[in-house]
Amino acid sequence: MAELISIVLPVYNGEKYLRESIESVIAQTYENWELLILDDCSTDKSPDIAKEYEARDSRIHYYRNEKNLRLPRNLNKGFSLSKGEYLTWTSDDNRFKPDALGKMYGTIKENAGAQFVFASCRIIDEDGKEIEYIMVNESSKKKIVGMNPVGACFMYTRKAYEEIGEYNPELTLVEDFDYWQRLYARYGAVTIRDILYEYRWHDGALTSTMRKDIFNQTLEKTLLKNRGAFGKLDDEEKYYYYRGLYNCRKELGDKDNPYAAKFKRASLIYFIKYRLPRKIKRMLFKS
């Protein structure tokens, strides 16, 4: 029998797109899942929508918080209630492609020792129209030391969850990136180039309403905190790491950027060792 996959869906006043999000789970070709909807004190019709689906499908479970927990704590509550051997979470305004769970589950099973997988996704607007793509491949993994290539489509094992622990409530806005760093540092990752998810960009999305200063301060804190977990970095990883730190201070308007010299050096080495050879290879291939 196929193993159980737990999907946590945190929601706060998400009535506009919540049905689409839930329907995308119901439409999965992989059918052995449970959906845990964690309502963070919504004041709109989100509770009514969630309860409607709970009554309709025994795999769907609705929980309402007594007080607003915010995203990291809400995720932690959801996963503490989950029973699956494989875990993921989604948002009330995003959609899985029908084969998302099956392909991520199959990829983990096919790769011995794999504990963490992530896939490409499509970015859509509020009307569901395509904007752009977040494409991933094997080379995307090294970027995790300094930036977030994971996007919004991922899965990890219960073993990883039990060993890595919970999302950090002190790192709101980058709690997911912090978690990907912790997972990757211990287990590595497997990537899926296929587009398995649709991420909706609209005015009400968390990423479009976040304060840029708080985001970059928290991101810098996270990069510094997790650096030791990666051990010795190769030259490509150093480039991504210092690029991440440099951009944080740049976005904060720091004219005396403390990472400028290291980023400049890492960029030069990266260009000579990686970017230039790849460019030459593409030119030769075209000719």
HUVENWO-V654105 format. One record per residue. N is the residue number from 1. PSI is psi in whole degrees, -180 to 180 (NA if undefined). D_CENTER is the distance of its C-alpha to the mean C-alpha in Angstrom with 1 decimal. Layout:
N/PSI/D_CENTER  N/PSI/D_CENTER
//
This chain:
1/141/28.1  2/144/24.4  3/155/22.3  4/134/20.5  5/127/16.8  6/131/15.7  7/120/13.4  8/132/13.0  9/95/13.3  10/139/13.9  11/139/16.4  12/109/18.5  13/52/21.1  14/27/19.1  15/-29/22.2  16/-42/22.0  17/2/19.2  18/-41/18.9  19/-43/21.2  20/-42/19.3  21/-47/16.1  22/-43/18.4  23/-33/20.4  24/-26/17.6  25/-46/17.2  26/-31/21.0  27/1/21.3  28/138/19.4  29/-27/21.8  30/117/20.7  31/-11/22.5  32/81/22.2  33/163/19.4  34/139/19.5  35/119/17.7  36/110/17.8  37/118/18.0  38/104/17.9  39/116/20.0  40/57/19.9  41/45/23.5  42/147/23.3  43/4/26.6  44/-152/26.3  45/9/26.6  46/-45/23.2  47/-42/25.1  48/-41/27.6  49/-46/25.2  50/-44/23.3  51/-35/26.7  52/-45/27.9  53/-33/25.3  54/-40/25.8  55/-27/29.5  56/-31/29.0  57/120/26.7  58/-12/27.1  59/-8/23.6  60/133/22.3  61/133/22.6  62/134/22.7  63/137/22.7  64/129/23.6  65/147/23.3  66/-28/26.6  67/160/25.1  68/121/22.0  69/-20/19.5  70/166/16.8  71/-53/13.1  72/-47/12.7  73/-32/16.1  74/-41/15.6  75/-44/12.7  76/-40/15.0  77/-44/17.8  78/-47/16.2  79/-27/15.4  80/-24/18.9  81/-10/20.4  82/158/18.6  83/-7/20.8  84/159/18.9  85/-12/18.7  86/140/15.2  87/145/12.4  88/172/9.3  89/157/8.8  90/178/9.1  91/160/10.7  92/-10/14.4  93/8/14.5  94/170/12.3  95/136/13.6  96/146/13.2  97/153/15.7  98/-29/18.5  99/14/17.9  100/-55/14.1  101/-44/14.7  102/-43/17.8  103/-39/16.6  104/-43/13.6  105/-47/16.2  106/-37/18.9  107/-41/17.1  108/-44/16.6  109/-33/20.2  110/-18/21.6  111/106/20.4  112/127/22.4  113/-4/20.7  114/139/17.1  115/-11/14.8  116/129/11.2  117/146/10.3  118/157/8.0  119/167/9.6  120/157/10.7  121/162/10.6  122/136/13.3  123/130/13.4  124/161/16.3  125/-174/18.5  126/-20/19.9  127/3/22.3  128/9/20.0  129/143/21.2  130/134/19.4  131/-56/18.6  132/-170/16.8  133/152/14.4  134/98/11.4  135/137/13.1  136/155/12.3  137/-171/15.0  138/-35/16.4  139/-13/16.9  140/-27/13.3  141/-40/12.8  142/-22/15.2  143/-21/13.4  144/-24/11.1  145/-20/14.2  146/-10/14.4  147/170/11.5  148/101/7.9  149/0/8.2  150/-31/5.0  151/-141/4.7  152/12/4.1  153/113/6.1  154/166/6.3  155/145/9.2  156/165/11.1  157/161/14.7  158/-35/16.7  159/-47/18.3  160/-43/15.3  161/-44/14.6  162/-30/18.3  163/-36/18.5  164/-37/15.6  165/-158/16.1  166/172/14.5  167/145/12.0  168/113/14.3  169/-17/15.9  170/-5/17.3  171/40/14.1  172/136/13.4  173/-28/11.4  174/20/9.6  175/-33/9.3  176/-46/5.6  177/-42/6.6  178/-42/9.8  179/-41/8.6  180/-40/7.2  181/-45/10.6  182/-41/12.5  183/-49/11.5  184/-39/12.3  185/-33/15.4  186/-38/16.8  187/-10/16.0  188/-166/14.9  189/159/12.7  190/140/13.7  191/153/12.6  192/120/13.6  193/-26/15.0  194/145/15.6  195/113/14.0  196/7/12.8  197/152/11.2  198/116/12.5  199/122/10.7  200/124/13.6  201/118/14.7  202/172/17.6  203/-27/19.6  204/-3/18.4  205/146/14.6  206/-42/13.4  207/-20/12.2  208/-12/15.7  209/-6/17.6  210/151/16.3  211/124/19.0  212/-34/18.6  213/-45/20.7  214/-41/19.0  215/-50/15.6  216/-34/17.2  217/-43/19.2  218/-36/16.4  219/-45/14.4  220/-44/17.7  221/-41/18.3  222/-44/15.1  223/-43/15.9  224/-40/19.4  225/-42/18.7  226/-3/16.8  227/-45/19.0  228/-25/21.5  229/-20/19.2  230/-9/19.0  231/-148/22.8  232/129/24.5  233/143/22.6  234/178/24.0  235/-32/24.9  236/-43/21.9  237/-37/19.5  238/-39/21.9  239/-49/21.5  240/-37/17.8  241/-52/18.2  242/-27/21.1  243/-43/19.8  244/-48/16.9  245/-44/19.5  246/-44/22.0  247/-33/19.9  248/-50/19.2  249/-33/22.9  250/-45/23.7  251/-26/21.7  252/-3/23.6  253/25/26.8  254/107/28.0  255/-30/30.9  256/70/31.6  257/116/28.2  258/-12/28.4  259/2/26.1  260/-48/28.0  261/-45/30.3  262/-36/27.8  263/-39/25.5  264/-45/28.5  265/-45/29.7  266/-36/26.3  267/-41/26.2  268/-47/29.7  269/-41/29.2  270/-42/26.0  271/-46/28.0  272/-44/30.9  273/-29/29.2  274/-55/26.4  275/-46/26.4  276/-48/30.1  277/-38/30.5  278/-39/27.8  279/-43/29.6  280/-41/32.9  281/-42/31.7  282/-40/30.6  283/-42/33.9  284/-39/35.9  285/-40/34.1  286/-35/34.9  287/NA/38.5
//
